[in-house]
Amino acid sequence: MFPSRAFPVYPSSAARSTMADLILLLRNWGQAGESDFSIDAVSYWTDLQLQTVLDRHRTYVRREELECIPERTGGTSYYYDYFSKYRHFELTDGGTAVFLIEDSNGDARATSTWSANYWDGYIRFTTDQAGTTLYLTGRSYDMHAASAEIWRTKAANVSAYYSFSADGQRLDRSDWYKHCVAQAQFHESQAAPMMVSLVRADAPEWGERP
């Protein structure tokens, strides 16, 4: 499974329709209004801007073997429910380009044969799959990591805010910056961990004498 760190460029100003639910959730978690703030006459946050943030925290799921949990009735097992270990998938558009379920032969299951809870990675088939091993290809998004980026950006925007008092009145504008940072830290603590490979530069290569 490969996380995407590319900065995508889109040919239009509209976000993908398959991202509508995830964008709405990100607006909620990031408290990101359509006129939150502006920089050089550019207003934040449009749907496309939020989609761009989400795409920076995207994981490409390639043929993940799904977990199947059977239903048992009268001593017989029926296989309708399949689960991914990933969450918050981009919705299918009715085709198989974004969210694909296939068997070990690479034969795709038609979208008419199943329904999905994309947020939980849960697929429910309309007929018994008889325990067939199935694989999922899709795009999963780290909503907490994306929300943390939103809050870090908001914190940067208000970093120049300062507190002042006059005529017995006090305005603690700097508290807004602290609030943004606290929210960013919370979402960062909930985000998926990242795995990296560390290589010691001072260690000899294989076959070399120390």
N, C-alpha and C positions, 0 to 999 in steps of 0.2 A: 504494500500500500504506500503510495507516494504523495507527500504533501506538496501542494503547489505554492510556489513563492513568486510566480511571475506577475508582472504588472500588465493586466490584459488591456487591449485596446478594442473598443467596440465601434462598429460602423454606424450605429445609430445612437440617439440620445435616450432611448428607452431601455429599461432593464428587461431581462428575460422574464417572460410570463411565468416560467417554472420556478422563479425565485420569489414570488409574491409573498408567500407565507413566511419564508425565512427573513425577508426584508422587514416585514411587519413585526416579527419577534425581535429583530435587532433594534428597531426603533423603540420598542418597549424597554428592552434591557439597557439600551444606551441613552434613553430619554432624548432621542434625536429627532427634533422637529424639522420641518421643511425649511424653516427660516431661523435656525438655531443661532447662526452667526454668519458673517461674510468676511472674506479676505479678497482685496483687490476686485471688488464688485462681484465676486463669485459667492453665491449663497450655499450654505450647507444645512440640511442634508437631503439631496435628491435621491430617488430610488437607485439611480445609476451609481451615484457615489457610494451608497451603502452596499450595493452589489459588488463594487470594486474592492471594498474592504473585505467582504465575505470571501471573494475569490482568492485573496491573499492568505486565507486560512482554510483552504479547501484540501481535502484528501481524495485522491483518485483511488477508488476501491476497484480492484481488478480481480474478477472471478473469485470472490470470497466464498468459501464453502459455508452454506447456511446451516444453522442448527435447527433440527426438526424435533418438535415435541409432540408426541402422539396423543390422541384422545382414545381412551379405552371405554368401550361400551359392550357389555355382555361378553367379556373375555376377548373381544376383538379390538385391535389397534387400528385407528384411522389417522391419516397424516394430512392435515390441513394447514398447520401453523409452522411457519419458518421464521427464523430470527437472525438478524445480523448483529455483530458486536459493535457496529457503528451506529450513529444517530444523526438526525438532522440532515436528511438527504434532500437533494434537489428533486422536485417532482418530475414525473414523466410528462411529456406533452402528448401522450397517446401513442407514441412510437417507442422505439427501443434505444434511441441514441443516448439518453441520459440515465435511464434506470432499466437495466436489462437482467432478466432471470433466464438462465439456461441450464440444460442438463450436461452430463459429462461428455456427450457427443457434440456439444455446441449448439444444440437445437433450442431456440428461444421459446419460452412460454408466452403465449399471446396475452396482452394486457386484459383481455376480456375474461381470462381464466382466474384472475386474482385481484385482490385489492390490497392496498398498503397503508400502513401508518408510517409515513416518511420520517416523522420526528423520532419515533422509537425504533425504526428499523424492523418492523414487524410486517410479514406478508401472510395473508390468509387466502388459501385457494378455495375455489368453489367446488372442487371434486377431490376425492382422496388421491393423494400422490403415491400411495403404497410404499412410503419410505424412500423414494427416489432421492439420490443426492443431487442437490441443486446449488447453483452458483450465482452470485450477484455481482454485477458491475454497475457502479454508480458514482456519484459525487457527494461526499459527506463533508459537512462544514462544522468547524469548531466555533460554536456560537459565543462561548465565553471569551475565547481569544479575540474574536472580532469585536465583542463588546468592550474589552479592555482597550483595544486600539481606539475605539470611538472616545472613550473617557480620557485617554492620554491626549488625544487631539483636542478635546474640549479643555483639558487642563492647560495645554500649551497656549490656547487662545486667551485664557484669563490669567496667565502667569504674571502679567503686569498689574493686576488688580492689587490695591493696597487698602489698608484700613486707616480711617482718620476719624477725628472727633472735632466738633465745633459747637459752641454755644450749648454745652452740656449734652449734646447728642453724639452718639458713636455709631459709625457704620463699618462693620467688619466685612468688607468686600473680599478680603483675602480668604475668608472661610470657604468661598465658592471653589477656589483652587484646591484647598485641602479636601473638600468633598469629592471633587473630580478624581483626585489621586487615590483617595480611599476606595472609590468605586472601581477604579482601574485595578488596584491591588486585589480587591475581592475577586473580580473576574479572572485575573491572572492566576489566582490560587485555585480556581475551578477549571481552568483550561487543561486540555490534554497535555501530558508531558511530551517533550521532544527528545528523540534519541539521536545521539551523534557518536561518531567514531573518533577516539583519541589515539594519536600516534606519537610516541616519544621520539623526538628528533635526535636525542643523544644515544638512543639504543642502536646497536649494530644491526645491519640488515641480515637476513637469513643467509648463512654460509660465510659471513664475514667474521674475521677474528676480532675480538674485543681489544 
